Amino acid sequence: MSSMLLLTLTGCFLFAGYGVLIDFYRRAWTAIPIFTPSAGVAETSQTGQTSPTSQTSRTKISVLVPARNEAANIGDCIKSLSLQSYPKNLYQVIVIDDHSTDGTGEIVRNLSYPGLELSCLWLAEIGTGEGRPVKAYKKFAIETGIRAASGELIVTTDADCFFHPEWLTTLAAFYEEKRAKFIAAPVRIGGLPKGPAQTPGGVPAPAIAPTSFLSIFQTLDFITLQGITGAAVYKRFHSMCNGANLAYEKKAFYEAEGFKGIDAIPSGDDMLLMHKIYNKYPDGVFFLKSPRAIVSTRPEASWRGFIHQRVRWASKADSYKDKRIFWVLLLVYVINALFVVLPIAACWNSWWLYLLLAGLLIKTIMEYSFVRTVAGFFGQQSLMIYFPFLQPFHIIYTVVIGWMGKFSSYRWKDRKISK
C-alpha cells in the first residue's frame, strides 16, 4: 500500500469518527427536554406559556460574583440580579472583589436595592488566612464566597452578565425537582437590549445581534461550545460547563473537597470542579435547558482579549481528570490540524487539494446542522449565514489556540499567567 493511500485512509477514518461525534452531539442536544417545572406554576400568559412560581420555593440561594476590575459592568449585573422574581428572603448576592484597582468594591458597597441582601468581600482585606500563596485567584474568590454563604445552593456567575428575571426561580425549581448536586446551565454571548428583559410571552428578550467580525466569530464559536456542553452533560458523555452559569450544593462542594487538588491550576473553577462532584455523585449532575435559565454575557471587545480568554480556557486541557473529554479534544484538534497541513501538501500533489476541498465542504455541512439547532435555542439563528465563511478562520483559530494553551503564557485581568 502506498504511503499516499495509507495517509488518505487514515484521514478518512479520523474524519468519519469526527462525523459520528458531531452527529452524536446534534442528536443529544435535540433530545434534551426543555425544562418545565412539574409543580408550582404561575399564571398563564396570553401566549399560553407558563413560568415557574416562587411561591412554593424553599431553597436558599447564594449567588457568588467574583469580580476584578469590573467597574464598567458590576452595577448593571447587580441591578439585573435585583430584578429576579425569586423571593428576596430566599437569595443573597455576594460579590468577591479580587484586588480591583478601579473601584469595583466601592461601587458594590454603595449599591442598595430594597429587600436585596447584597454584600461585598474584599480579598485584599481577607488574605489567605494560611500564609499560602494564591495561584488560582478565581477559585480562591469562590472559596471565600462559599465560606460566607448562607444558602444551601451556590450559584456562580460573572460580573459582566445579565439574567432573565426568572433565572433563579428556574434554577431552584430544577434543583428541587431533580435533586441535583451540580447544574450546568446555558450561556449566550450578546448584551440584552434596553427596555424589558423579557417578551410578553415570558421568554428572554433577543440578544443584541453582534455586528463586528470579532463578535460574530466568537458568538458562533460559543454557540458551538454550548451545544457540546448540553449534549455531553445530558448524555453523561463527558464533563463540560461554563462558570458564568453554574449551580451546586454547598454540601456537595465540601464533600468533593472543593478545589483541593486543583487549586494550583489558574483556570478550571468550573469544569474541574464539575468532574470532582461528578465522581462523587455521577447521577447528580445535570444540564438545565430552559430559555429562562439563559445567562447573557458580553463578547470580548478586542482580539487580544479574546485570544487571552481562549488560551486561558485551553490551558487546563492537560489537567482534566476526565479523560473522556481529553480524547474528544484530541480528535477535534487533529482534524483541524489536518486542514492546516493539507494546503501545504497540495503544493507537491494536487490530490491533497481535492481532499482538502471535499473535507471542508463535508465538515461545514455536518457542523452547520448541529450549530443551527443550538443557535435557534439561543435566538441567534440569523448568524448562521456567516457560518460557512468563517470555517477557514475557525480551523486556524482552533489549531493556534490549542497550541498556545499548551505552551504559551497569557494575561487575564491584568495578571500574567505562565505555563
C-alpha positions in Angstrom: 0.0 0.0 0.0 1.4 3.4 -1.0 2.1 6.0 1.7 -0.4 8.4 -0.1 -3.2 5.8 0.1 -2.4 5.0 3.7 -2.5 8.6 4.7 -5.7 9.1 2.8 -7.4 6.2 4.5 -6.1 7.3 7.9 -7.5 10.8 7.3 -10.9 9.4 6.2 -11.0 7.1 9.2 -10.4 10.1 11.6 -12.9 12.2 9.7 -15.6 9.5 9.9 -15.0 9.4 13.7 -15.4 13.2 13.8 -18.6 13.0 11.8 -20.0 10.4 14.2 -19.1 12.7 17.2 -20.8 15.7 15.7 -23.9 13.8 14.8 -24.0 12.4 18.4 -23.8 15.9 19.8 -26.6 17.1 17.4 -28.9 14.2 18.4 -28.2 14.6 22.1 -28.8 18.3 22.1 -32.1 17.8 20.3 -33.1 15.2 22.8 -32.7 17.4 25.9 -36.2 18.3 27.0 -37.0 21.9 27.7 -37.4 22.1 31.4 -40.9 22.9 32.7 -41.5 22.6 36.5 -43.8 19.8 37.3 -45.5 21.7 40.1 -45.9 25.3 41.3 -46.9 27.1 38.1 -47.6 30.8 38.0 -50.3 32.4 36.0 -50.5 31.6 32.3 -49.5 34.4 29.9 -51.5 35.5 26.9 -49.4 33.3 24.7 -50.2 30.2 26.7 -46.8 29.8 28.2 -46.3 29.4 31.9 -43.5 30.3 34.2 -42.4 28.6 37.4 -43.7 30.3 40.5 -41.6 31.2 43.5 -44.5 30.9 46.0 -43.6 27.3 46.8 -39.8 27.7 46.7 -37.9 26.8 49.8 -34.2 26.7 48.7 -32.0 29.4 50.0 -29.6 30.5 47.2 -26.3 32.3 47.5 -25.2 34.0 44.2 -21.4 34.5 44.0 -20.0 37.1 41.7 -16.1 37.0 41.6 -15.0 40.4 40.2 -11.8 42.1 39.3 -11.7 45.5 37.7 -15.4 45.3 36.7 -16.4 48.9 37.5 -18.0 49.2 34.0 -20.2 46.1 34.4 -20.8 45.4 38.1 -23.6 47.9 38.5 -25.7 46.5 35.7 -25.0 43.0 36.9 -26.3 43.7 40.4 -29.3 45.6 39.0 -30.2 42.6 36.9 -29.9 40.3 40.0 -32.1 42.7 42.0 -34.9 42.2 39.4 -35.2 38.4 40.0 -38.7 37.0 40.6 -37.3 34.7 43.3 -38.3 35.8 46.8 -35.8 38.3 48.2 -35.7 36.5 51.5 -34.5 33.3 49.8 -31.4 34.6 48.0 -28.4 36.7 48.7 -25.8 38.2 46.4 -22.1 38.1 47.4 -19.6 40.0 45.3 -16.0 38.9 45.9 -13.7 41.8 45.0 -10.4 40.3 43.7 -7.9 43.1 44.3 -9.6 45.5 41.9 -7.9 48.8 41.2 -10.8 50.6 39.5 -13.2 50.9 42.5 -15.3 47.8 41.8 -15.7 47.1 45.5 -16.7 50.6 46.4 -19.4 50.6 43.7 -20.9 47.5 45.2 -20.8 48.8 48.7 -22.7 51.9 47.6 -25.4 50.0 45.9 -28.7 49.3 47.6 -31.9 47.7 46.4 -35.0 47.2 48.6 -35.0 43.7 50.1 -31.9 42.5 48.3 -29.2 41.0 50.6 -26.1 42.3 49.0 -22.6 42.1 50.4 -19.0 42.6 49.1 -16.0 40.7 50.3 -12.5 42.1 49.6 -9.8 39.6 49.1 -7.2 42.3 49.8 -8.6 42.6 53.3 -9.2 38.9 53.9 -5.9 37.3 52.7 -5.5 33.6 52.5 -5.5 33.1 56.3 -3.0 30.4 56.0 0.1 32.2 54.7 0.0 30.2 51.5 0.4 31.8 48.1 -2.7 32.1 45.9 -2.2 30.6 42.4 -5.8 30.4 41.3 -7.4 33.7 42.3 -10.9 33.0 41.0 -11.0 29.7 42.8 -9.9 31.4 46.0 -12.6 34.1 45.5 -15.3 31.5 45.1 -14.0 29.5 48.1 -14.1 32.7 50.1 -17.7 33.4 49.0 -18.8 29.9 49.8 -17.5 30.2 53.3 -19.6 33.3 53.8 -22.7 32.0 52.0 -25.8 31.1 54.0 -27.5 29.4 51.1 -27.7 25.6 50.5 -27.4 26.1 46.7 -24.4 28.0 45.4 -24.9 29.8 42.1 -21.8 31.3 40.4 -21.8 33.9 37.6 -19.6 36.7 36.2 -19.7 40.4 36.7 -20.4 41.1 33.1 -23.6 39.0 32.9 -27.3 39.8 32.7 -30.1 37.5 33.8 -33.7 36.6 32.8 -36.0 37.7 35.7 -36.9 34.0 36.4 -33.3 32.7 36.2 -33.0 31.9 40.0 -36.7 30.7 40.1 -35.9 28.2 37.3 -32.7 27.1 38.8 -34.4 26.5 42.2 -37.3 24.6 40.6 -34.9 22.4 38.6 -32.7 21.7 41.7 -35.7 20.7 43.8 -37.3 18.6 41.1 -34.1 16.7 40.1 -32.4 16.7 43.5 -29.3 17.8 41.6 -25.9 18.1 43.1 -24.4 20.1 40.2 -26.2 22.1 37.4 -24.6 23.4 34.3 -26.9 26.0 32.6 -26.8 27.8 29.3 -24.8 31.0 28.5 -25.0 33.1 25.4 -22.9 36.0 24.1 -24.8 39.1 23.4 -25.9 42.1 25.5 -29.6 42.5 26.4 -31.4 45.3 24.7 -32.6 48.4 26.6 -36.1 48.0 27.9 -37.9 44.9 29.2 -35.7 41.9 29.9 -38.3 39.6 28.6 -41.1 39.4 26.0 -44.8 39.3 26.9 -44.6 35.5 26.4 -42.1 35.2 29.3 -39.1 34.2 27.1 -35.8 36.2 27.2 -35.6 39.3 25.0 -33.4 38.6 22.0 -29.7 39.3 22.4 -28.4 42.3 20.6 -27.1 41.0 17.3 -23.3 41.2 17.0 -22.1 43.3 14.1 -18.3 43.1 14.0 -16.3 40.3 12.6 -14.9 39.5 16.1 -18.2 39.5 17.9 -19.9 37.3 15.2 -16.9 34.9 15.2 -16.8 34.4 19.0 -20.6 34.2 19.2 -20.8 31.3 16.8 -17.8 29.6 18.4 -19.6 30.0 21.8 -22.8 28.6 20.5 -21.0 25.5 19.3 -19.4 25.1 22.8 -22.7 25.5 24.5 -24.3 22.8 22.2 -21.5 20.4 23.1 -21.9 21.3 26.8 -25.6 20.5 26.9 -25.3 17.3 24.8 -22.3 15.9 26.7 -23.8 16.6 30.2 -27.2 15.3 29.2 -25.7 12.0 27.9 -23.1 11.9 30.7 -20.6 11.6 27.9 -18.0 13.9 29.5 -17.9 16.9 31.9 -18.3 20.4 30.4 -19.7 23.7 31.7 -19.2 27.4 31.9 -18.6 29.3 35.1 -21.0 32.1 34.1 -24.0 29.9 34.9 -23.4 27.2 37.4 -25.2 25.9 40.5 -24.2 23.3 43.0 -25.0 22.2 46.5 -22.8 23.8 49.1 -22.7 20.4 50.9 -21.6 18.7 47.7 -18.8 21.2 47.2 -17.4 20.3 50.6 -18.0 16.6 50.2 -15.9 16.7 47.0 -13.3 18.7 48.9 -13.8 21.8 46.9 -10.8 22.9 44.9 -8.4 20.7 46.8 -6.0 19.2 44.3 -6.8 21.7 41.5 -6.1 24.9 43.4 -2.7 25.3 41.7 -4.3 25.5 38.3 -5.2 29.1 37.4 -8.3 28.1 35.4 -10.8 25.3 35.9 -13.1 26.7 38.6 -15.9 25.3 36.6 -15.1 22.1 34.6 -12.5 20.7 37.0 -14.9 21.2 40.0 -17.7 19.7 38.0 -15.7 16.5 37.4 -14.9 16.2 41.1 -18.6 16.4 42.0 -19.5 14.1 39.2 -17.1 11.5 40.7 -18.9 11.8 44.0 -22.4 12.0 42.5 -22.4 10.6 39.0 -26.2 10.7 38.8 -26.5 14.1 40.4 -25.0 16.2 37.5 -27.4 17.8 35.1 -27.7 20.3 32.2 -30.7 22.7 32.6 -32.1 23.6 29.1 -34.6 26.4 29.5 -34.8 29.8 27.9 -35.4 31.3 31.3 -32.2 29.9 32.6 -30.0 31.6 29.9 -27.4 34.0 31.2 -26.2 36.6 28.7 -22.6 37.9 28.7 -20.8 40.5 26.6 -18.3 39.5 23.9 -14.6 40.3 24.3 -14.1 43.7 22.9 -10.7 43.1 21.3 -8.8 40.3 19.5 -6.2 40.5 22.2 -8.7 40.0 25.0 -10.5 37.2 23.0 -7.2 35.3 22.4 -6.1 35.6 26.0 -9.6 34.4 27.2 -9.5 31.3 24.9 -5.9 30.5 25.7 -6.9 30.6 29.4 -9.7 28.1 28.6 -7.4 25.9 26.6 -4.7 25.9 29.2 -6.5 23.5 31.5 -6.9 20.8 28.8 -4.0 18.7 30.1 -5.3 19.0 33.7 -8.6 17.2 33.0 -9.1 14.1 35.2 -12.0 13.3 32.9 -10.0 11.6 30.1 -13.2 11.3 28.0 -13.0 14.9 27.1 -9.3 14.7 26.6 -9.8 12.2 23.7 -12.6 14.3 22.3 -10.4 17.4 22.3 -7.5 15.4 20.7 -9.7 14.2 17.9 -11.0 17.7 17.2 -7.5 19.1 17.3 -6.1 16.5 14.9 -9.0 17.0 12.4 -8.4 20.8 12.4 -4.6 20.3 12.1 -5.2 18.2 9.0 -6.9 21.1 7.3 -3.8 23.2 8.0 -1.4 20.6 6.7 -3.3 19.7 3.5 -2.8 23.0 1.8 0.9 22.7 2.3 0.9 19.1 1.0 -1.1 20.3 -2.0 1.9 22.3 -3.2 3.5 19.0 -4.1 0.5 16.9 -5.1 -2.9 18.3 -6.3 -4.7 15.2 -4.8 -4.4 16.8 -1.4 -6.1 19.9 -2.6 -9.1 17.9 -3.8 -9.2 16.1 -0.4 -9.0 19.5 1.4 -11.9 21.0 -0.6 -14.1 17.9 -0.2 -13.3 17.6 3.5 -14.0 21.3 4.1 -17.4 21.0 2.4 -18.4 17.9 4.4 -17.2 19.4 7.7 -19.2 22.5 7.1 -22.4 20.6 6.3 -22.0 18.3 9.3 -21.4 21.1 11.7 -23.9 23.5 10.2 -26.9 21.3 11.1 -25.8 20.9 14.7 -24.8 24.6 15.3 -28.0 25.9 13.6 -30.2 23.8 16.1 -28.3 25.2 19.1 -28.4 28.8 17.7 -32.2 28.5 17.4 -32.5 27.9 21.1 -30.4 31.0 21.9 -32.3 33.1 19.5 -29.3 33.7 17.3 -30.1 31.6 14.2 -29.7 34.6 12.0 -25.9 34.4 12.5 -25.8 31.1 10.6 -25.4 32.9 7.3 -21.8 33.7 8.3 -21.0 30.1 9.4 -19.7 28.7 6.2 -17.4 31.7 5.5 -15.9 31.5 9.0 -14.8 27.9 8.7 -11.2 28.6 7.5 -10.7 31.1 10.3 -12.1 28.8 12.9 -9.8 26.0 11.8 -6.8 28.1 12.1 -8.0 29.5 15.4 -8.5 26.1 16.8 -5.0 24.9 15.9 -3.3 28.1 17.1 -5.2 28.5 20.4 -4.8 24.8 21.2 -1.0 25.1 20.8 -0.9 28.3 22.8 -3.0 26.8 25.6 -0.3 24.1 26.0 2.8 26.2 25.7 2.1 29.9 25.9 1.6 32.3 28.8 -1.4 34.6 28.8 -2.8 37.7 30.6 -6.1 37.7 32.4 -7.5 40.6 34.4 -4.1 42.4 34.3 -2.3 39.3 35.6 0.3 37.4 33.6 -0.2 33.6 33.9 2.8 31.4 32.9 2.7 27.8 32.0 
